[in-house]
Amino acid sequence: MPRSVLVVDDSAAFRATARVLLNARGYEVVGVADSVAAGLAAARELRPDCVLLDVNLPDGDGLSVAGAFDATVVLVSTLDADELGDALAGSGARGFVGKAQLASPRLIELLGPP
């Protein structure tokens, strides 16, 4: 059974792109959410193996809620890791991938094999 992923991002275009890329790589996207609250609720219901979590959401930020998910969390943002600084290390996330690098092998390293 493929690893399941929940995509939490406020951009509908990014959620759709992430779904296509993750499915093409063998992951099962079990759900999407557009806010922290919706993401946490979806994670409780769907129990994904992994969460692809945007850093900037309308009702909070992924850096401060990454540890609240009972799953492997990979943060994504249009910002780069240098701009996020030390907050990444203390977030509870496994790592970070820039949105422009979503198709990179780094994402699979962080999520684990499908």
C-alpha positions as CSV (number, residue, x, y, z in Angstrom):
1,M,0.0,0.0,0.0
2,P,1.5,3.4,-0.9
3,R,2.3,6.0,1.7
4,S,-0.6,8.4,2.2
5,V,-0.2,12.2,2.1
6,L,-2.4,15.1,3.1
7,V,-1.6,18.4,1.3
8,V,-2.3,21.5,3.4
9,D,-1.9,24.8,1.4
10,D,-4.1,27.8,0.8
11,S,-3.4,27.8,-3.0
12,A,-5.9,25.6,-4.9
13,A,-3.4,25.5,-7.8
14,F,-0.6,24.3,-5.6
15,R,-2.8,21.6,-4.0
16,A,-3.8,20.4,-7.5
17,T,-0.2,20.4,-8.7
18,A,1.1,18.6,-5.6
19,R,-1.6,16.0,-5.9
20,V,-0.6,15.2,-9.5
21,L,3.1,15.1,-8.7
22,L,2.7,13.0,-5.6
23,N,0.3,10.5,-7.3
24,A,2.7,10.2,-10.3
25,R,5.5,9.3,-7.9
26,G,3.4,6.6,-6.3
27,Y,2.0,8.3,-3.2
28,E,-1.7,8.3,-2.4
29,V,-3.0,11.8,-1.7
30,V,-5.8,11.1,0.7
31,G,-7.0,14.6,1.2
32,V,-6.3,18.3,0.9
33,A,-7.0,21.3,3.2
34,D,-6.7,25.1,2.8
35,S,-6.0,26.1,6.4
36,V,-4.4,25.0,9.7
37,A,-7.8,24.1,11.2
38,A,-9.0,22.2,8.2
39,G,-5.6,20.4,8.0
40,L,-5.6,19.3,11.6
41,A,-9.2,18.1,11.3
42,A,-8.4,16.2,8.0
43,A,-5.3,14.6,9.6
44,R,-7.4,13.4,12.6
45,E,-10.0,11.9,10.2
46,L,-7.7,10.5,7.4
47,R,-4.6,9.6,9.5
48,P,-2.1,10.2,6.7
49,D,1.4,8.9,6.9
50,C,2.7,12.3,5.7
51,V,1.6,15.9,5.6
52,L,2.9,18.4,3.0
53,L,2.3,21.6,5.0
54,D,2.5,25.2,3.8
55,V,4.5,27.6,6.0
56,N,2.0,30.5,5.5
57,L,-1.6,29.8,6.0
58,P,-4.6,32.1,6.5
59,D,-5.2,31.0,10.1
60,G,-1.6,30.3,11.3
61,D,1.7,29.1,10.2
62,G,3.1,25.6,9.5
63,L,6.2,26.3,11.5
64,S,4.3,26.5,14.7
65,V,1.8,23.7,14.1
66,A,4.0,21.1,12.4
67,G,4.5,19.2,15.7
68,A,0.7,18.9,16.2
69,F,0.4,16.4,13.3
70,D,0.7,12.7,14.1
71,A,2.5,12.2,10.8
72,T,5.8,13.0,9.0
73,V,5.5,16.7,8.1
74,V,7.4,18.3,5.3
75,L,7.1,22.1,5.2
76,V,6.7,23.9,1.8
77,S,6.9,27.6,1.0
78,T,7.7,30.1,-1.8
79,L,10.3,31.4,0.7
80,D,13.6,29.7,0.8
81,A,15.1,27.9,3.8
82,D,17.5,30.8,4.5
83,E,14.6,33.2,4.9
84,L,12.9,30.9,7.4
85,G,16.0,30.7,9.5
86,D,16.2,28.8,12.8
87,A,12.4,28.4,13.0
88,L,12.7,25.4,10.7
89,A,14.9,23.5,13.1
90,G,12.4,23.9,16.0
91,S,9.3,23.3,14.0
92,G,9.0,19.5,14.5
93,A,8.9,19.0,10.7
94,R,11.2,16.4,9.1
95,G,12.4,19.1,6.6
96,F,11.6,21.7,4.1
97,V,11.2,21.9,0.3
98,G,10.7,25.1,-1.6
99,K,7.5,25.0,-3.7
100,A,9.6,25.5,-6.9
101,Q,11.5,22.3,-6.0
102,L,8.4,20.1,-5.4
103,A,9.4,17.7,-8.2
104,S,12.9,17.3,-6.8
105,P,14.2,14.0,-5.3
106,R,14.5,15.8,-1.9
107,L,10.8,15.6,-1.4
108,I,10.9,11.8,-1.6
109,E,13.9,11.7,0.8
110,L,11.8,13.6,3.3
111,L,8.5,11.8,2.8
112,G,10.0,8.4,2.6
113,P,9.6,6.0,-0.3
114,P,6.1,5.7,-1.6
